[in-house]
């Protein structure tokens, strides 16, 4: 999924990156695609623009991108790494409030 210039600007602001190198931008775009795919596989469809759910969705995607961008060179030994509680809460809320689509609506039933 291609990032719009507005969405890229928002993501860069969240990550506190003013002038990304070509390599950084390519990495961020790949991480963005992976985060959107993760949300889709978690059963969370991208909500319409301008809705409160879209704001939550974008924050979750931004969180995953920044986390993975920051940890791309990290090596963690010992201990347990857990999700940020605010992220987990928001992700759970999005999953629980996802509109239900029946098989009749998808043509699979």
Secondary structure, 3 states (H helix, E strand, C coil): CCCCHHHHHHHHHHHCCCCCCHHHHHHHHHHHHHHHHHHHHCCCCCCCCCCHHHHHHHHHHHHHHHHHHHCCCCCCCCCCCCCCHHHHHHHHHHHHCCCCCCHHHHCCC
